[in-house]
Amino acid sequence: MSRENQPDHAPYSVYSHREKWFLVAIISFTGLFSPLTANIYFPAIPVMANAFHKSTELINLTVTVYLVIQGVSPMFWGPMADSYGRRPIFLACLVVLCGACIGLALVPTSAYWLLMLLRCIQAAGSASTIALGAGVVGDIAVPSERGGFFGIYSLGPLVGPAIGPVIGGALSDGLGWRSIFWFLCIGAACCFVFLLLFLPETLRAIVGNGSITPPKLYRPLVPIFAPQKSGRRSKDDPKITFRFRNPMRILTYVDVLTLLVFNGIVYAVFYGVTASLSSLFTEIYPFLNQTKIGLCFLAVGGGASCGTVSSGWLLDKEYQVVKRDLVKMAMIQRAEDKKLPDSQSSKVDGSENATENTRKNTIVEVTREENFPIERARLRTVPFILVIYAACVIGYGWCLQRRVSLAGPLVLQFFIGFIAISVMNTTQTLIIDLLPAQSSSVTACNNLVRCSLGAVLVAVVDIILRALTPGWTYVLFGGLCLLMMPLIFVARWIGPRCRAKRRARASCNRNIPDTVKPRLALDSHTPF
């Protein structure tokens, strides 16, 4: 059965709620490797500086190039996944990661250039797992449940900053810095085997809503799901061919670019806090060894993990609040159009004077993409949260400046992690809502912007700290976050108009003959 022949009432995804959660758990574990390979490295930076006979600044440069490649490489892998499938690209990324980790574990200490090169390759393999996982979430989840799924999915990428430095510090102390890369190699290899056995293809251009049986390359070796329930591939289905879609085009969408810049600044400040932790804590709290400094990362990582779960729940709740308000107003308006008395119209939302069918039709109508204010549903609470974030960043800097008890900076780190990830999850979910058919590509653009800004901040944070001291450095960072607040209101204002323009452009493309138009997203009409 072809996609065109699928019934109109077919579900968005044939996977059950439990199966969706299992898929999200798989990709969440895979997404762990992107931040893990970056953060596990931090406690070993002083040791590696001694081993390679280089300054701390030069070893920090390997963190900077990692962030640069982390931002750039998904621009290649993401469009491939949006065209060629999630499963094969996941596996390819893990193969690259394993090879790079083996090279890093064996790199001679006289070859600093090789360390830099292999860190770039390592970033190219690991960084795209987050973009690919976001693509899977976009494939299987409708917007009303996407916030919760994305929140749980983000647990994996956010556990990395929490456990990475702890593991890195312990391994570096006990077995030496090379053991860090052997550990990563073994973990990536185990993940590769798990995905090879169990991960099905979810790209809607290949499997539709999961009801179309894909070619053998896209099937898991152990099919624990049975999602292909309603059809097989037919000659009417388009052939699976690779078409590289330029993801940079996404940066021309003003509403998306506004969100990417806002998200990038929040991320850069967050990464500036974590990247400078080792050097600042070593200087201010000299009683901490590498293992204990690694344990200090648990505060920011724990806050981030709590933030991603809470933000997912809040996103779904806010969506339902806005949806309920819209349905209520629409039902009242319909009652007024029928000239019902005011006393009756005020009770319409309780369906006392409206049939269930009318209410269902109203829900369908108000949740259509062109009618639903998705920007308002996602961004309502962000301005208030951003103010608290800036206050925590500023307070963190002055705690370090005054050399207060270690508990003070750690508590503020928890809240910095909690709020930063809540804000980033909100904007990430919204940009996937805006372009669900290009979820991997748009996540790749998000990585490019935020990692580029993060790389710049990491490259200059030590210079700023020496020039301004920790207190004023983090006043600068907190003020930078507050300067981004107008972008939230800009996104809410221009968002509906930008979506309308994209719909009109897509409608024009659908009128172009199939022989000349590019393949269109199957779910471009998906209602909110």
Buried (B, 14 or more C-beta within 10 A) or exposed (E): BBBEEBEEEBEBBBBEEEBBBEBBBBBBBBBBBBBBBBBBBBBBBBBBBEBBEBEBEBBBBBBBBBBBBBBBBBBBBBBBBBBBBBBBBBBBBBEBBBBBBBBBBEBEBEEBEBBBBBBBBBBBBBBBBBBBBBBBBBBBBBBBBBBBBBBBBBBBBBBBBBBBBBBBBBBBBEEEBBBBBBBBBEBBBEBBEBBBEBBBBBBBBBBBBBBBBBEEEBBBEEEEBEBBEBBEBEEEBEEBEEEEBEBEEBBEBBBBBBBBBBBBBBBBBBBBBBBBBBBBBBEBBEEBEBBBBBBBBBBBBBBBBBBBBBBBBBBBEBBEEBBEBBBBEBBBEBBEEEEBEEEEBEBBBEEEBBEEEBBEBBBEBBBEBEBBBBBBBBBBBBEEBBBBBBBBBBBBBBBBBEEEEBEBBBBBBBBBBBBBBBBBBBBBBBBBBBBBBBBBBBBBBBBBBBBBBBBBBBBEBBEBBEEBBBBBBBBBBBEBBBEBBEBBBBBBEBBBEBBEEBBEEBEEEEEEEEEEEEEBBBBBEBBB
